[in-house]
Amino acid sequence: MKIVTVVGARPQFIKASVVSAALAPLCTEVLVHTGQHYDQNMSQVFFEELKIPHPAYNLGVGSGTHGRQTGEMLIGIEEILFKEKPDVMLVYGDTNSTLAGALAASKLHIPVAHVEAGLRSYNMRMPEEQNRILSDHISTWLFCPTQTAVTNLAKEGITKGVSISGDVMLDSVLHFRKVALNNPEKRKIYEQLGISPKNYRLATLHRAETTDGGEDAIVRIFDAFEQLPQRVVIPIHPRTRALAEEAIKTRGYRNIQLIDPVGYLEMLLLTSGACQVLTDSGGLQKEAWFMEVPCVTLRSETEWVETLEGGWNVLAKLTTEDILEKALHTVPNPAAREAQPFGDGHASEKIVRAVCNKKEWPNQ
């Protein structure tokens, strides 16, 4: 059996690392990197650290408007599908790469397996929400990380091919956190940044709602960060760097430490060592939850509603006052973690068994 897998962004590299490892003994996987994330620290380092197979194809699409980026991916992926003639298309999450891969395959009647199906923020202004809804509706297998995702799909009339696999990100965190902790070179990240565990806060900022608000949005966020008692360390996303650097230069912030994007192992160490995470990233919300680190999500909604139980994750409006209030005064309840909504850490194996067993494929 031959499977074409499309990836293009940091979260997809992380998910693919564990699923590709499970696929390797059972089938031929052709990995396609769209180039959506193309920076060395956002892309290549992940393939090296996580031992992901080298992509057979790199489309090198890079940045651009959503329409242009998705269109170029569609053209490139379609050409690959004509050449490779795979049995299955495998896509992850909710990026433009996800939609392009799913759509190109669906048009050619190649069954699509969507890992992390069923997530909903119910905010259609988010490009990610549009991508995930469209991908779900043309997928053959819909591998849901939680029961909430299954319920979301049922509300839209999607029940065929739906299953709860658990969250592949949990598989990844459980495996690679041990790798990071046992790597003395990676553990030097604390010394290199001049920080010590539980004496700093970790932040990431990259979504359009944050960055497209211009300098005003960044200033409101940074005004809150400046008043926190611990230093705020920010591995800065390329699309956010110019705004962040300008805000620091003009406003003179002293409590904010911008650093280059780091590899996955260093990011796991930074997350587990933080006293709190502040982020607009869906993936980091979960990684914080997996590692029992309180999180403030800088958005008015989240796809990962399970993380909100017991105050382990709280939503904050993009105002200085609300961010500061949530960051300083939210205390999580340890008892709320007794449930395990994200599975048992074996999601990858369940996904691979389903896709590789042709006898149990959903009817096309």
N, C-alpha and C positions, 0 to 999 in steps of 0.2 A: 504494500500500500504506500502511496505517496501523498504527503500532506504539505501544502504550501502554507507557511506561517508568515503573517505580515506584522511587523513591529515598526515603531518609529519614534517612540518617546520613552523617557526614563522609566515610568511605571511599567511599561510593556516589556522592557528588557528584564526587569526584576521578575515579573510573572513568567516570562518565557524561560528564564533560567531553570526553574524547577520542572516546568512542563516538558521542555525539550529534553531534559535529562531522563524523564520517565518515558518519553517517546522513543529515544535512541535505540533501545534493544528490539523494538517491535515494528518500526516502519522507517521509511525514508522521509526525512523532513528537509524541505527546501526553504531556507530562511530568507525573507525579503525585508531589507531595511529601507524604509522610504526616505530616510534622511530628514525627517521632521525635526528631530533633535540632532544637530550636526556638530555642535561644539565638542571638543575633545573630552571635557569634563562632564558633559551631559550625555555622551554617547559611547565613545570608544573605550573609556575606562571601565564601563559596565560590562562590556563583552570580555575584557581581560580579567577583571576581578571575579566575575560570576561564572567564568568558563563556559560562556554561551558559544555554540558553534559559530564559526565565522560566516557572515551572511553570504549566500550564493549570489545575491544581487543587492546592490546599493543604488537606489534611484537618485540620491543626492538632491532631493527636491528643495530642501532648505526652507527658509521663511518666506512669507508672502501672505496675501489675502486668503481667506478661507476658500473662496471659489477657485482661485488660481492654484493653490496648494493641492486641494482635493482633485481638481481636474488633471493636473500633471501626474498625480499618483494613479488615478484611474487609467490613464493611457499606459503608463509604465507597467502596472500590475496586469492589465489585460494582455499585453504582449508576452509577459512571463507565463501567464496561464495557457495561452495558445501553444507556447513552446514546451512547457512542462507537463501539461495534461494531468493535473493532480486529481486524486479521488476526493479530497477534502480541502477546504480553505479554513484556516484557524486564525481568529482575530481576538484581540484583547481590549476590553475597556471601552473608551468613549472618545478617542481622538479622531482627527481627520483621517489618519492612517487606517483606523478601524472601519470607518464608513467606506472608504475607497476600496479596501480589501473585500468587504462584505458585498458591496454593490457590484464590483467587477466580477466576482465569482457567481453571484446570483444571476446576473444577466447571461452567463454561460452555462447555467443549470448545474453548477458545481455546489454541492451542499456546504453550508457554512456552519462552523462551530463557533459560537460566541461565548468566550470566557468572561465572566463578570456581567452576565446579563441581568436585566430586570431592575437596575438601579434607576431611581427617579428623584430628582430634586423638585420637580414640578415648576421649574423656572425655565420657560422656553426661550428666554433671552440668552441663556448659556449655550454656546456652540456644542458643548459636551452633551447637554440634554438632547439636542436635536440629533446628534450622532448616535447616541445610545438607543433612542427610540426607533430610528430608521433601521439601525442594524438589527435590533431585536425582531422587527417585523419581517425581515427577510432571511432569518437564520433557521437552520434545521435543528440544531442542538442549541439549547439555551441553558448554560451552566450557571446557576444562581449561587451566589456566595451565602445567602441567608434566606430564611423563610419570608421576610419582608419583600425580597425581590420577587419571589414566586407569586406572592399576593399582588404585587404591582402588575405583573404580566397578566394575571387572571382578570384584573379589572379592564384590561385592554383586549380581552378575548383570546389571549395566547395561553394555551395549555399544552399543546402538542409539542413534544420534544423538550419539555421543561423538566429540569431536575435540580435538586440541591446538591451541589458538589462540595460546598464549603469554600473558603477563601484561599486562593493560591498564594496571596500575600502572606498569610499566616504560615504556610509551608516554608516560604522563603525566609521570613524573619526567624523562625525556629532554627533553621539550618545555618543561616549566615551570621546570626548574632554570635553563635558559638565560635564560628570561624574568626570573626572580628576580635572577640575577647581573647582568643588564643594566639593572636598575631601581635607581637610586641611592636612591630613597625607601625601598624595601624593605630595602636593605643597611644602612640606619641602625639596624636592629634591634639590632646588636651594641653600638653606642654607647648606644642608649637603655637597654639592660639592663646596661651597664657590664661587658661581657665582650669577650673577643677570641678569634678562631678558634683551636681546639685547646687552649684553656685552661679549658674547662668540660665538664661532662657533661650530657647532656639526658635527662630522664626523663618518662614518662607513666604514669599509673595510673588505670584506670577499670573494669576487669573485676570482676564480682561476687565472684570468688574473692579479690580484693584488698580491695575496699571493704566487702563484707558480713562480713568478719572482724572488723569493729569497730575500735576504736582500737588494739587489740593488734597487729593486722596492720600497720597504718600505722606504729606505733612501731618494730616490728622492721625494717621497710624503712628508715625514716628514721634509725634508729640506725646502720645500715650507711652510708647516704649521708653522715651527719655525719662519718664517719671517712675519707672519700675525700680525696685531696689537692687535687682541683679542686672548685670550686663546682658544685652540682647545680641546674640550672635546670628547673623543672617547669611547663609550661603546664597549669594545673590544670583538670581536667574538672569540670563542675558537680556531678556526683554525689559527687565526692571532696573538694570544697572544705572543707566543714564539718569533716570528720575531719582533714584536713591542717592546717587553721588551728588547731584545738584542740590537736593534737599539738605544733605549733611553740610555741604559747602556754604549754603546761604543761611542756614538756621543754626549752625554750630553745635549740632548734637554731639554729645560726648559719651552717651551710654549705649551707642549702637556700633557694633563691629561688623562691617561687611567683609565677607571672605569669598573667594572663588568657589564655584560649585565643587563639591567633593564626591568621591566615589561612594558606592553603596555601603561598603564596610565602615568607612569613616562616618557616614550619615547615621548608620545604626548606632554607633558609639555615641555620637553627638545627641541623638534622640534619647537613648537610654540614660545618658548622663545628665540631661537637662532637668531642672526642677519644674519646668512647664514648657509646652510647645504652643506657639501662636502661628496659625497658618491659614491659607486659603486653599490648601491642597487636600484633595480627598484621600490620597494615599497616605499622607503623613498623619492625618487624623487616626487612621487605623493603626499605623505603626506605633503611634503614641499609646493607643489603647492596648495593643498587644504587649507593650513593655511597661504598662501601668504608670504612664506619665500623664498628668493632667493636661488637657488641651483646650485652647480657646480658638474656635474657628471664626475667622474674620469674614463671615458671610451671614446672610439672613436665613439660609436653609442648608441642609446637608443631605446627601444621598445615604449617608451612613447613620441612620437614626438610632441604630443599636448602641452607638458610642455615647449617646446623650444620657443613657440611663445612669442615675446616681451622680450626675454632675461630672463624670470623667471627661466629657467634652461639652462645652457650652458655646452657644452662638453669640456673636457680638456684631452689632451694627458698625459700620465704618465711621464711627465718631470717636473722638478722643475720649470722651466721657464714658461711653459704653465699654470700649476696649479696656480702659483702666479699671472700671468697676468689676468687670468679669475677671480680669487677670488677677486682681488683688483679693477678691472676696469670695470666689467660688471654691468650695471645699468638697472634693469628691467623697463618695460613700463607698468604702471597700466592699461592703456586702453586695453592692450592685453588680459585682464582677462574677458572682457565682454561676450565672448562666454563661453558656459558651455559644453565642449565636453564629460565630464564624467557622464552626466545624472543629475537626480534630487534628488538623495539620496534615491530612492526607488527600487534599482536594486534587492534586495533580494526578495521583494514581487513579482516582475515580474518573476523571475526565479522559484520561488515556484509555482506560478499559472500555469506556462507552464508545469512543470514536474508532478504536481499532477493532471492535467486534462487529463486522459487517452484518452478521446474522441478526443483531438487535438494533440495527439502524431504524430510526423512525421512517415510516412510509413517505416517499417523496411525492 
